[in-house]
Amino acid sequence: GNSVTQMEGPVTLSEEAFLTINCTYTATGYPSLFWYVQYPGEGLQLLLKATKADDKGSNKGFEATYRKETTSFHLEKGSVQVSDSAVYFCALSERGSWGKLQFGAGTQVVVTP
Amino acid sequence: NAGVTQTPKFQVLKTGQSMTLQCAQDMNHEYMSWYRQDPGMGLRLIHYSVGAGITDQGEVPNGYNVSRSTTEDFPLRLLSAAPSQTSVYFCASRPLRGLDPYEQYFGPGTRLTVT
């Protein structure tokens, strides 16, 4: 079956540091890939997405590139802010699955001033 | 638009009690779903629906029932609560047609504790 593996947290960074969260996946088909973010006490919000190989999703300074050869979708941001403190989820959705999402375990990111 | 709303925000149940978690959306989305979030496990799909009168099981459906009588509402019923159902529950919706079919919109969650 499909699965998503992402690095465990928490990841603690200082403000303006570089952030990388690794995500790899296994899928029987050709999925769409997503990063969702959950701020404290809130539901999940879509951060960015990519629907085919070599697509780069980007939003709010975050980027991730769909790498079919390494089955990866790593999330990066060049300079984090305290407001980026949140839990980040990598997820996939197979075509023809009604958009059902398969999530990774989530990575908590804590940014300190 | 209120988006996806969930009630209650918090609930404590005793083992064996039943209850219904409410979910509503005002975006006319055909697809609605329920997930549970547990530490270290991400979110797992419980049930989903692709339209009024149509529901199907997700990854972890046991102990939960759903129905979809209207486009707007998708309640989740716990028939006989167990401590293993202690979790945070999220409802989500998305359109099946349109310019961007991929984004799911999540509600704020219901934190359920079963003692």
Interface residues (C-beta under 8 A of the other chain):
Chain A: V4 S32 F34 Y36 G41 E42 G43 L44 Q45 L46 K49 T51 F89 A91 S93 W98 G99 K100 L101 F103 G104 A105 G106
Chain B: V4 Y31 S33 Y35 G40 M41 G42 L43 R44 L45 Y48 V50 G58 F90 A92 R94 L96 P101 Y102 E103 Q104 F106 G107 P108 G109
